[in-house]
Amino acid sequence: MQFLKKHYEKIILCLVLLSLAAAAIWMGNAAKELTGEVSQPPTAPRNPKPLVPLNLTTDLLALAQITNPPPVVFSGEHNLFNPVTWRRKANGTLLKILKTGPDALSLTNTTPLYTVIAYDHPSGNGAVYVMSIQVHSAKRPLEYAKLGEKTKSGLYIIRGVEGSVDNPTELKLEILDTQETVVVTTNEPYRRVDGYLADMRYDPESRSLLKMRVNETFTLDNDQYKIIEITNNLVRVQSVKNTKITMIKLNGNP
């Protein structure tokens, strides 16, 4: 017992060292066993089957809807932000008004306005000729035109004749505003379109606006409007109050 009391630390140290040695020997043997169990890497490359691509159609559509939301429409025929106006017609029935002002105008017809210069006959007094004139399809009285001189209408000058001066077969005219030279005969006048008349319909008041001209004004729902342009298939209307311009197409909506 005295020996154990004096040397117990050494005895414990020896036991620990023996345990470590035994553990080292066991780990060496275990490593050898595991090395034998590990399989060798394949010598040839593998040929795995290609992956089937995922079908992301639904996800892409959802993403497109999120990134590009539809615009919010505050105009049109819905009544969330646009209360409907009802008007009583002359026969007592109610009319639903979806549009008012120039947006409710419809262009039903356009009529061309012509400038026409026609050779009627010689006056029998030398180089003077009787001419028939129309400006914007409005017929004017006959006028006398002298060779080489500006006419009373101010539209043209006769620059030459073919045939006899007293009874020519055709006249060569210079159109003053366009500087063009044209030929007229008793059967073939000079004709050009200089403008149009417009026929429009305003359904909220069951009213027709007929033979309207450029610069003519009219009233819709107590507001004044002015026609600033008419072509063969459209009319441009300008508000006198705020200068807003509305284009109305033939047989169509603004």
SEROZA-908665 format. One record per residue (C-alpha): y, z, x; chain. Coordinates in pm, whole numbers, plus 50000, padded with zeros to 5 digits. Each point is the difference from the previous one (the first is absolute). Layout:
// SEROZA-908665
Y Y | Z Z | X X | chaine A
...
This chain:
// SEROZA-908665
Y 50000 | Z 50000 | X 50000 | chaine A
Y 50232 | Z 50073 | X 50287 | chaine A
Y 49934 | Z 49650 | X 50134 | chaine A
Y 50085 | Z 49841 | X 49666 | chaine A
Y 50318 | Z 50200 | X 49970 | chaine A
Y 50115 | Z 49891 | X 50347 | chaine A
Y 49903 | Z 49632 | X 49978 | chaine A
Y 50017 | Z 49908 | X 49625 | chaine A
Y 50291 | Z 49756 | X 50057 | chaine A
Y 49797 | Z 49804 | X 50255 | chaine A
Y 49701 | Z 49996 | X 49770 | chaine A
Y 50213 | Z 49857 | X 49711 | chaine A
Y 50154 | Z 49737 | X 50234 | chaine A
Y 49654 | Z 49894 | X 50115 | chaine A
Y 49885 | Z 49962 | X 49640 | chaine A
Y 50305 | Z 49788 | X 49917 | chaine A
Y 49943 | Z 49776 | X 50302 | chaine A
Y 49635 | Z 49956 | X 49908 | chaine A
Y 50105 | Z 49906 | X 49644 | chaine A
Y 50248 | Z 49741 | X 50131 | chaine A
Y 49739 | Z 49852 | X 50229 | chaine A
Y 49753 | Z 49975 | X 49715 | chaine A
Y 50266 | Z 49837 | X 49778 | chaine A
Y 50084 | Z 49747 | X 50272 | chaine A
Y 49633 | Z 49908 | X 50039 | chaine A
Y 49962 | Z 49961 | X 49621 | chaine A
Y 50310 | Z 49780 | X 49969 | chaine A
Y 49874 | Z 49772 | X 50279 | chaine A
Y 49665 | Z 49953 | X 49827 | chaine A
Y 50170 | Z 49943 | X 49662 | chaine A
Y 50232 | Z 49734 | X 50150 | chaine A
Y 49703 | Z 49811 | X 50139 | chaine A
Y 49827 | Z 50004 | X 49662 | chaine A
Y 50315 | Z 49868 | X 49820 | chaine A
Y 50047 | Z 49725 | X 50260 | chaine A
Y 49656 | Z 49871 | X 49923 | chaine A
Y 50065 | Z 50000 | X 49629 | chaine A
Y 50328 | Z 49799 | X 50017 | chaine A
Y 49932 | Z 49631 | X 49928 | chaine A
Y 50124 | Z 49733 | X 50237 | chaine A
Y 50300 | Z 49779 | X 49884 | chaine A
Y 49900 | Z 49661 | X 49854 | chaine A
Y 49994 | Z 49719 | X 50251 | chaine A
Y 50108 | Z 49729 | X 49750 | chaine A
Y 50313 | Z 50019 | X 49777 | chaine A
Y 49946 | Z 50081 | X 49639 | chaine A
Y 50069 | Z 49746 | X 49721 | chaine A
Y 50126 | Z 50206 | X 49711 | chaine A
Y 50054 | Z 49833 | X 49663 | chaine A
Y 50367 | Z 49913 | X 49928 | chaine A
Y 50179 | Z 50238 | X 49773 | chaine A
Y 50064 | Z 49878 | X 49648 | chaine A
Y 50382 | Z 49995 | X 49942 | chaine A
Y 50122 | Z 50238 | X 49738 | chaine A
Y 50139 | Z 49860 | X 49674 | chaine A
Y 50361 | Z 50123 | X 49999 | chaine A
Y 50129 | Z 49776 | X 49718 | chaine A
Y 50065 | Z 50284 | X 49759 | chaine A
Y 50168 | Z 50209 | X 50269 | chaine A
Y 50223 | Z 49709 | X 50110 | chaine A
Y 50107 | Z 49933 | X 49641 | chaine A
Y 50086 | Z 50365 | X 49952 | chaine A
Y 50196 | Z 50000 | X 50326 | chaine A
Y 50190 | Z 49686 | X 49896 | chaine A
Y 50096 | Z 50160 | X 49668 | chaine A
Y 50126 | Z 50309 | X 50179 | chaine A
Y 50201 | Z 49813 | X 50264 | chaine A
Y 50137 | Z 49737 | X 49756 | chaine A
Y 50064 | Z 50172 | X 49669 | chaine A
Y 50107 | Z 49772 | X 49711 | chaine A
Y 50376 | Z 49995 | X 49936 | chaine A
Y 50136 | Z 50202 | X 49715 | chaine A
Y 50152 | Z 49765 | X 49742 | chaine A
Y 50282 | Z 50158 | X 49801 | chaine A
Y 50096 | Z 49679 | X 49816 | chaine A
Y 49804 | Z 49779 | X 49765 | chaine A
Y 49868 | Z 50053 | X 49651 | chaine A
Y 49867 | Z 50353 | X 50041 | chaine A
Y 50204 | Z 50274 | X 49837 | chaine A
Y 49964 | Z 50295 | X 50240 | chaine A
Y 50338 | Z 49931 | X 50162 | chaine A
Y 50116 | Z 49723 | X 49766 | chaine A
Y 50054 | Z 50109 | X 49639 | chaine A
Y 49951 | Z 49717 | X 49752 | chaine A
Y 50291 | Z 49884 | X 49785 | chaine A
Y 49934 | Z 49901 | X 49640 | chaine A
Y 50241 | Z 49786 | X 49798 | chaine A
Y 49992 | Z 49916 | X 49634 | chaine A
Y 50008 | Z 49629 | X 49924 | chaine A
Y 50192 | Z 49847 | X 49710 | chaine A
Y 49687 | Z 49994 | X 49785 | chaine A
Y 49948 | Z 50374 | X 50054 | chaine A
Y 49710 | Z 49981 | X 50244 | chaine A
Y 50014 | Z 50180 | X 50335 | chaine A
Y 50008 | Z 49811 | X 50330 | chaine A
Y 49873 | Z 50163 | X 50322 | chaine A
Y 50247 | Z 49929 | X 50282 | chaine A
Y 49839 | Z 50009 | X 50343 | chaine A
Y 50287 | Z 49829 | X 50186 | chaine A
Y 50374 | Z 49975 | X 49944 | chaine A
Y 50289 | Z 49826 | X 50171 | chaine A
Y 49943 | Z 49690 | X 50214 | chaine A
Y 49640 | Z 50107 | X 50070 | chaine A
Y 49925 | Z 49922 | X 49635 | chaine A
Y 50154 | Z 49650 | X 50015 | chaine A
Y 49772 | Z 49698 | X 49994 | chaine A
Y 50103 | Z 49648 | X 50099 | chaine A
Y 49865 | Z 49757 | X 49741 | chaine A
Y 50160 | Z 49671 | X 50103 | chaine A
Y 50237 | Z 49831 | X 50246 | chaine A
Y 50196 | Z 49681 | X 49931 | chaine A
Y 50134 | Z 49789 | X 50288 | chaine A
Y 50371 | Z 49907 | X 50005 | chaine A
Y 50073 | Z 49654 | X 50135 | chaine A
Y 50293 | Z 49827 | X 50160 | chaine A
Y 49977 | Z 49632 | X 49904 | chaine A
Y 50218 | Z 49711 | X 50116 | chaine A
Y 49925 | Z 49672 | X 49819 | chaine A
Y 50151 | Z 49653 | X 50029 | chaine A
Y 50085 | Z 49883 | X 49646 | chaine A
Y 50175 | Z 49663 | X 50034 | chaine A
Y 50286 | Z 49825 | X 50184 | chaine A
Y 50346 | Z 50053 | X 49855 | chaine A
Y 50094 | Z 49631 | X 50028 | chaine A
Y 50298 | Z 50089 | X 50220 | chaine A
Y 49884 | Z 49915 | X 50351 | chaine A
Y 49827 | Z 50269 | X 50208 | chaine A
Y 50015 | Z 50268 | X 49728 | chaine A
Y 49685 | Z 50125 | X 49829 | chaine A
Y 49925 | Z 50220 | X 49699 | chaine A
Y 49782 | Z 50298 | X 50095 | chaine A
Y 49819 | Z 50260 | X 49789 | chaine A
Y 50002 | Z 50355 | X 50141 | chaine A
Y 49802 | Z 50312 | X 49916 | chaine A
Y 50043 | Z 50333 | X 50183 | chaine A
Y 49745 | Z 50276 | X 49930 | chaine A
Y 49867 | Z 49780 | X 49718 | chaine A
Y 50339 | Z 50012 | X 49823 | chaine A
Y 50108 | Z 49647 | X 49915 | chaine A
Y 50357 | Z 49906 | X 50092 | chaine A
Y 50213 | Z 49709 | X 49875 | chaine A
Y 49962 | Z 49670 | X 50183 | chaine A
Y 50217 | Z 49962 | X 50309 | chaine A
Y 50132 | Z 49701 | X 50194 | chaine A
Y 49901 | Z 49978 | X 50365 | chaine A
Y 50176 | Z 49771 | X 50244 | chaine A
Y 49831 | Z 49865 | X 50309 | chaine A
Y 50080 | Z 50216 | X 50304 | chaine A
Y 50195 | Z 50268 | X 49811 | chaine A
Y 49912 | Z 50357 | X 49899 | chaine A
Y 49928 | Z 50028 | X 49629 | chaine A
Y 50159 | Z 50236 | X 49751 | chaine A
Y 49684 | Z 50210 | X 49985 | chaine A
Y 50009 | Z 50042 | X 50379 | chaine A
Y 49626 | Z 49954 | X 50028 | chaine A
Y 49973 | Z 49668 | X 50183 | chaine A
Y 50166 | Z 49690 | X 50146 | chaine A
Y 49875 | Z 49645 | X 49948 | chaine A
Y 49953 | Z 49869 | X 50355 | chaine A
Y 49853 | Z 49658 | X 49924 | chaine A
Y 49849 | Z 49764 | X 49743 | chaine A
Y 49718 | Z 49750 | X 49990 | chaine A
Y 50058 | Z 49667 | X 49828 | chaine A
Y 50329 | Z 49893 | X 49846 | chaine A
Y 50289 | Z 50248 | X 50027 | chaine A
Y 50089 | Z 49929 | X 49637 | chaine A
Y 49643 | Z 50055 | X 49879 | chaine A
Y 49785 | Z 50166 | X 50272 | chaine A
Y 49627 | Z 50062 | X 49970 | chaine A
Y 50022 | Z 50338 | X 50175 | chaine A
Y 50254 | Z 50242 | X 50144 | chaine A
Y 49979 | Z 50196 | X 50324 | chaine A
Y 50141 | Z 50350 | X 49952 | chaine A
Y 50089 | Z 50273 | X 50249 | chaine A
Y 49928 | Z 50343 | X 49843 | chaine A
Y 50285 | Z 50210 | X 50134 | chaine A
Y 49844 | Z 50348 | X 50001 | chaine A
Y 49677 | Z 49891 | X 50174 | chaine A
Y 50136 | Z 49705 | X 50202 | chaine A
Y 49699 | Z 49792 | X 49893 | chaine A
Y 50010 | Z 49632 | X 49907 | chaine A
Y 49818 | Z 49896 | X 49684 | chaine A
Y 49957 | Z 49683 | X 49798 | chaine A
Y 50046 | Z 49985 | X 49622 | chaine A
Y 49949 | Z 49719 | X 49751 | chaine A
Y 50035 | Z 49967 | X 49627 | chaine A
Y 49632 | Z 50102 | X 49973 | chaine A
Y 49971 | Z 50256 | X 50283 | chaine A
Y 50263 | Z 50277 | X 50012 | chaine A
Y 50039 | Z 50263 | X 50268 | chaine A
Y 49845 | Z 50325 | X 49884 | chaine A
Y 49951 | Z 50344 | X 50159 | chaine A
Y 49920 | Z 50353 | X 49884 | chaine A
Y 50298 | Z 50232 | X 50051 | chaine A
Y 49874 | Z 50310 | X 49822 | chaine A
Y 49795 | Z 50143 | X 49715 | chaine A
Y 50035 | Z 50171 | X 49665 | chaine A
Y 49771 | Z 50295 | X 49930 | chaine A
Y 49841 | Z 50119 | X 49677 | chaine A
Y 49893 | Z 50366 | X 50010 | chaine A
Y 49841 | Z 50246 | X 49762 | chaine A
Y 50071 | Z 50375 | X 49973 | chaine A
Y 49716 | Z 50157 | X 49799 | chaine A
Y 50138 | Z 50357 | X 49970 | chaine A
Y 50277 | Z 49861 | X 49778 | chaine A
Y 49806 | Z 49696 | X 49873 | chaine A
Y 50285 | Z 49788 | X 50133 | chaine A
Y 50014 | Z 49656 | X 50162 | chaine A
Y 50257 | Z 49900 | X 50263 | chaine A
Y 50026 | Z 49622 | X 49981 | chaine A
Y 50169 | Z 49743 | X 50224 | chaine A
Y 50119 | Z 50262 | X 50248 | chaine A
Y 50195 | Z 49875 | X 50303 | chaine A
Y 50068 | Z 50130 | X 50351 | chaine A
Y 50281 | Z 50265 | X 50003 | chaine A
Y 49952 | Z 50065 | X 49628 | chaine A
Y 49986 | Z 50369 | X 49901 | chaine A
Y 49802 | Z 50169 | X 49723 | chaine A
Y 49921 | Z 50352 | X 49881 | chaine A
Y 49666 | Z 50181 | X 49984 | chaine A
Y 49990 | Z 50356 | X 49861 | chaine A
Y 50376 | Z 50042 | X 50050 | chaine A
Y 49983 | Z 49894 | X 50367 | chaine A
Y 50153 | Z 49675 | X 50124 | chaine A
Y 49816 | Z 49747 | X 50213 | chaine A
Y 50097 | Z 49675 | X 50168 | chaine A
Y 49793 | Z 49692 | X 50080 | chaine A
Y 50047 | Z 49916 | X 50369 | chaine A
Y 49735 | Z 49729 | X 50045 | chaine A
Y 49789 | Z 49764 | X 49789 | chaine A
Y 49735 | Z 49767 | X 50141 | chaine A
Y 49729 | Z 49797 | X 49832 | chaine A
Y 49766 | Z 50301 | X 49985 | chaine A
Y 50197 | Z 50324 | X 50040 | chaine A
Y 50320 | Z 50186 | X 49915 | chaine A
Y 50173 | Z 50271 | X 50205 | chaine A
Y 50188 | Z 50260 | X 49798 | chaine A
Y 50244 | Z 50250 | X 50154 | chaine A
Y 50108 | Z 50329 | X 49847 | chaine A
Y 50378 | Z 50026 | X 49970 | chaine A
Y 49976 | Z 50380 | X 50033 | chaine A
Y 49798 | Z 50035 | X 50320 | chaine A
Y 49955 | Z 49638 | X 50128 | chaine A
Y 49621 | Z 50031 | X 49985 | chaine A
Y 49838 | Z 49656 | X 49985 | chaine A
Y 49692 | Z 49923 | X 49789 | chaine A
Y 49804 | Z 49674 | X 50029 | chaine A
Y 49835 | Z 49866 | X 49683 | chaine A
Y 49741 | Z 49726 | X 50044 | chaine A
Y 49925 | Z 49730 | X 49746 | chaine A
Y 49737 | Z 50119 | X 49749 | chaine A
Y 49942 | Z 50311 | X 50211 | chaine A
Y 50118 | Z 50353 | X 50063 | chaine A
Y 50286 | Z 50103 | X 50232 | chaine A
